[in-house]
Amino acid sequence: MALFYVIATPIGNMEDISLRSIRILKEVDIILCEDTRVTKKILNKYDIHTNTMSYHSQSGEAKVEIILEKIGEGKNIALVTDAGTPGISDPGSMLVSTIREKYKDEIKSGDLKIIGIPGPSALTGALSIAGVPSHEFIFLGFMPHKKGRETLFKEIQLSERTIVFYESPHRIMKTLESLKEYLGETNKKVTIVRELTKIYEEVVQGSAEEVFSIFSFNKEKQRGEFVVIVSN
């Protein structure tokens, strides 16, 4: 039986990795990494010497074929991303989909198992400390740069559900300005969870206008990685 593991890794604090994850990363034949240099930091910390191979958004068909061949040879493989859970706003979902299509008979017979090892996720981590309705929510991943951006802000404006998405430091102010424009006449709350699990972790919450003002007058808050939550 071949095993393909999808393993969540820390999003900041390196202690946020499970004992099970460490054990499996030591036991598999190959670890697929978004960036091998980033993953090596975790592997070195936990004395893991497993062979690594890169797999990321720019990996072509040739790389995917190599991975499929390794699975066909019975190799046990683990997939990790730079931070968090693979497949959530990263190309891991496409690889898993390809494996399921290529080896559907083997999966059905039990000769291949795809196993998720849960752990850190910026999405659920942010919701857990935001104090907003989370019994149902819509996750948008990363906001598009241009095409479809206005449509999404209109959707956020009208949604009865909590909306969650990721944003980069280069575009956080542009996004906050758009939220102020579209949510100005509503009672919606904006929550920004910044640098989750890191030293400068912070939650900023208020109306769209209040949050925009806070970030405008505090340039240091514009650095880092952001989870943006809009709720009623």
Summary of the structure (lengths in Angstrom):
residues: 232
radius of gyration: 19.7
end to end distance: 48.3
largest distance: 59.6
contacts: 712
relative contact order: 0.15
helix: 40%
strand: 23%
